[in-house]
Amino acid sequence: MTISMLAGCSAGSTGASAAAATVDPAIQSKVEKCLTDVAKKVYNKGPQGETATPASQLTLTQEEIDKVRAMKKTVAIAWHVFGSDYSTAQVAALKDTFNKLGIEVLTTTDGQFQVNKQTNDIQTILARKPDFMVSLPVDAPSETGIYQQAAASGVKLVFALNAPPEMKAGKDYLTVVGSDDYGTGIVSACQLVKAVNGKGKIGIVYHAAHYYATQQRLDAVHEVLKEYPDIQIVEEKGSPGPDFTGQGAAATNGMLSQHPDLDGIWAVWDTHAEGVIAAARERGKNGSNFAITTIDLGKTVAVSTARNDMVKGVGGSQPYNQGVAEAMAVAYSLLGKDLAPYYAWNALPVDRSNVAEQWKQVYNAEAPKEIADALNKK
């Protein structure tokens, strides 16, 4: 028996054009090449500019698993925010894998996307003296002090997505495990280009915070859209959180008030997109006249994609596999095995043609009935 991560993905094509009746074959071909290419490698760099090592390389033999189990170590999980399908999957994977490794999870905390809350959570964790801590920072630069305190106390750190810039891999923390956020940005931008057939007016709802992963997503979208001069970004609105759905809706209402002829919106992740969907629907938009693309395959956006409604594509990350890899990094440390400074999983292009298949890749579970039902409707 071995523990390994699920790997692989499949690219597909997005739904029919939401903004143009005449399909431009050159645009469609260019976008298809984009979606095929992005599935083959990791574009994202680590928070210190590191080249990504494929997370699929983190594997253990049964003999190594037995050695780790005999050590009877402890870990705490200090998360940025609960509630999303992304967070639920990643934390579940951490717990599942630590259980297989015989590493006791002392506590799991919800930072509620607030620096002070997460800082206090980590203070409480340190009082319990875990051997390891896995954490997804709310705002890594602002939390440098508390993470340095954790490292100085002897707690070995594994970060998800980001790490404080003043701390160094292999010295102050073990490694960072991420998703290809730049790659998911490329995917979702190309899907939006395809949906509007390379021309039209679009809006952007981004994450208004110092957050490396979401900035990578936004940077990729801007870079892709530069290649399409007939697409005009008419407005960009930031969402600082924690009410990302409500802020996504407010941003959409503001954009559509100023630009009722808007052809589509890109949203930085799925909970923002939920607000975009609700607000756009209230203003009479539907899958035939409005396109939304986003990142992270939450249930709401997956069902919309399956229905061929407003969501025309999703740049999927792999949260379950990320969680497995983060736990594996802890085991590598215990075994004295070398760790790269940054590991990542590639982006997954998701559309109606493959949403059920990609759901399984993202969550290590079969797609919910709602997705299957939506796919069966003509």
N, C-alpha and C positions, 0 to 999 in steps of 0.2 A: 504494500500500500504506500502511496505517496500523496503528499498534499501539493497541488499545483493550481495555477489560476486558469480560468477559461480564457481562451484566446480566439481571435478571428472576428471578422465582421463581413458584412456584405453591403455593397453600395447599390442604390436603386435610383429611380427617377421620381421626381416630385409629381404632384397632381397636375391637372390641366391648368393652363394659364389663368390667373385670376384677374388680370388687368388688360389683356389683349386678346382679340379674337384670332388674329393671324400669328401663327407661330413662326419665329425666325429660326431656321435650321442651324445657322451658324452659331447663334446664341445658345441654343439647346445643346449642340455638340460641345461647345466650349465648357458649358456647365457640367455636362456628363463627365468630361475629362477631369475637371476639378474634383468631382465627387469620387471618381475612381482613384485618382492620385492620392487624395488625402487619407484614404483608408489604408495606405501601404506603409506609412511611416508616422513618427511623432514629430510635429513641427515645434511644439512648445519647448522653451528652455526653462531650466530651473530658476528659482528665485535669485540665485547668484550668477545666473548666466550659464549654468551647467548644461551640457548636452545630455539628453535623456538616455538612460539605460532602459531597455525593454523590461517592464515589470514581470513579464512571463518568465524571466530568468530566475526568479526567486522560487526555488523548489527545495523540498526536503525529502530524504528517504525515510522509510519507517524507522530505521535504526536511529536517525537523527531526531525524529519525533520522540522516540522513547527516551532519549537522553534529555531532551528539554522537559518532558513530563516529570522526570525524576528530580528535576531541580526545584520544582514547586515555587515558582516565582509569582509575583503579583504585578498588576498593571492598573492604571486608572485611565479613563477616557474623558478628556476635557473638550467637548464639542462646541462649535460656534453657535449652532441653532438647531433645534429639532423641528419636526413638523412637515418637512418636505419628503417626497419619495426618495430623493437623493440621499438625504441624511439618514433616513430610516434604513435604507439598504446598506449603506456603508457601516453604520454602527452594528447592524445585525451581522454583517460579515466579520467584523472585528470580534464580536462575542462568540460567533460560531467557531472561528479559527482558534481563538484563545482557549476555548473549551477543548478542542481537539489536541491542543498543545499542552494541556494541563496547567495553564497560566490563569490564576484567579483574577477576575475583574473586580476590583474593590468597589468602584463607583463609576457612574457615567453621568456627566453633568451637561446641562443645557445653558450655554452662554447667552441665549436669547438675543444674539447679535448685538450685544452691548459690551464694550470693553471692560467697564467696571464690574459687571456681573461675572464675566469670564475670569477676570483677575481674582475676584473673591472666591470663585469656584476653585481655582488652582491653589490659592492659599489653604483652603479647606482640604484639598487633596494632599498637599504636602504634609499636613499634620498626620495623615494616615501612613506616610512613609512607604509609598509603593516603590517597587524596583524600577518600573518603567511608567512612562506616560505617553499616550498617543493623543495628539491635539491638533485640531484645525483652528488656527487663530482667527479671531474676529478682525483684528487689525494688528498685524505682526509688528510693525515698527513701534506702535504705541504700547505694546506689551512686552517689549524687550526685557525690561527689568524683572518681571515676574518669571519669565522663562529662564533668564540667567540665574535667578534665585533657585529655581528648580534644579538646574544643572549643577549649581554649586553645592546643593544639598545631597547630591549623589544620584538623583533620579535621571535615568537615561531617557532621552526624548526622541520620539519619532513624530515628524510633522506631516500633516496632510495639506497638500497644495502650496503652502507658503511657510516661510521661516523668517524670524527677525533678521534684518540685514547685518546687524553687528555680531551675529553668531555664525560659527563656521561648522560645516558638516565634518564629521570625524573627530571634532574637538569638543564642541559645545552640544552637539546633537548627533544622532546616528545617521539619519537620512531624511529626505522629503519624498513622499509618494504622491504623485499627482495624476491628473488626467491631461489630455492634450487640449488645453483650453484654446490655444491659438488654432489648432486644427478644427475644433468644434465651431469656432468663429468663422473659419473658412467655409465649412460645410453649410452653416446656416445662412451665410451671405450668398453663397452660390445658389442655394435653394430659393432664396428670395428673388434673385436675378431671374432664375428660371420661371418662377411663378408670375412675374410681371413682364416676362418676355424681353428683358433687357432695357426697358424704358418705363418712365413714370415717376411719381412722387412718393417718397417713403419717409417714415419717421423712425426714430431710434429711441428706445427706452433703455438706458444704461444704469449701471450700479454706481451711484455717486458716493464712493468711499475709496480709501487707500487700500486697494485689495488687488493683489497681483494677478490672481486668476481671472477675475472679471475684466481687468484692464487688458489682458492678453486677448480675450474674446473681442472686445471693442476694437482694439488695434487691428485685428485680423479683418473685421468687417469693413473698416475704413479702407484697408489696403485692397481688398477685393473690389469694392465698389468704385475705386479710382479707375478701374479698367473699363467701366461702363459709363461713358459721358452722358448717355441719355437717361440715366437714373439720377434724380435730384434728391438729395437729403434735405428736406425742407425744414425739419426741426428735430432737435435732440433734447430729451428731458431726462434728468437724473432722478434716481430713486435711492435715498440713503437707507431706507428700512426703518424699523423692522416690518412695517406693514407693506410688504412688497406688492401684494395683490391689489390692495387699495390704492397704492401709489401708481401702479401700472394703469389702473382704470382712470385715475385722475389725469395722468399724463396723456392718455389716449383721448379723453374728453377734451382736453385743452388743444391737442393737435387737430382733432376733427372739427372743433369750433373755428379754428383759424384756416384749416385746409380741408373742407368737406370733400374735395376731389382726391384725397389721399388714396393711393393704390395699395399701401401695405405698411406694416410696422415690423421692425426687428426688435425682439425683447431679449435681454441678457440672460435670463433663465426662466424656467417654466412657471414659477409662481408670479413673476411679473406678467408673463403671457396670459395667465388666467384672468388678470385684470383687464388686459388689452382685449381679450375675447369678449368679456362681459360688456365693456363699454362700447366696443364696436357694434356688437349685436343690438344694443339699445338704440344705436343711431342708424339702424337699418342695414348694416353691412352683413354680408354672408360670403359663403365660399366661392360664389361666382363673380363677386365684385371687389373682394378684399383679400389680401394675402398676409399671413403672419408666419414668421419663422422664429425659432428660439433655440435654446440649448438646455439640455437635461430632459430626459424622457419621463416627465411626470404623467400621472394617469389622465388628467384632464386634457393635456395637449396630445397625448397618445390617442385618446378617443376621438378628438377633433380631427386628427390626421387620418384615422381609420374611416371616419365618415366622409372624408374629402371635403371637410368644411373649411373654415378659415385657415387653420394651421396646415401649411403646405409642406413643411419639413422641419426636422429637428436635428441639431448636432448632438448626438448622444455621447455622453461620457459613460464610464464603467464603474459606478460607485461600489458595487459588490466586490468586484475584482480589486478595486483600490483598497478596500478594507482588509481583504485577504492578504494583500501585499504588505500592508502596514504591520499586520500581526506577524507575518513571516520575517520582516526586518527585525523585530524583537527577538525571534528565535535565532536568526543569524548572529545577532550580538551575543546571545548566550552561548552559542557554539564557537565563537571566535572566528566566524566566517567574514570575509571582506564584504563591505557594503559600498556601493556607489553612492555619490552624494545626492543623486536625483533619479528616481524611477518614474515611469509614466506609462499609461495605456493609451493606445491610439483612439482617435475619434471614430464614431460610428454614424455614417449617414443613415437617417431614418426617414421613411416616407410611407405612403399607404401600401406600397408593394411589399414592404418588409417589416412593418411595425410590430407584428406579432413575434416574428423571429428575433428582431433586435431587442424586444422587451426581455426575452429570455436571456440574451447576452448581457443586458444591463443589470438585471435583477436576480439572475440565477433561479428563475421561477417562470412558470407558464404565464402567458398573458391573461389578464382578467377577462371574465365573460363579456364585459361591456365592449372590449376591443373586438372580440370575435363576433359579437352581435353586429357591431358597426360595420365590420368588413363584409358581413353577409348581406347587408342591405345594398340594393342597387342604387 
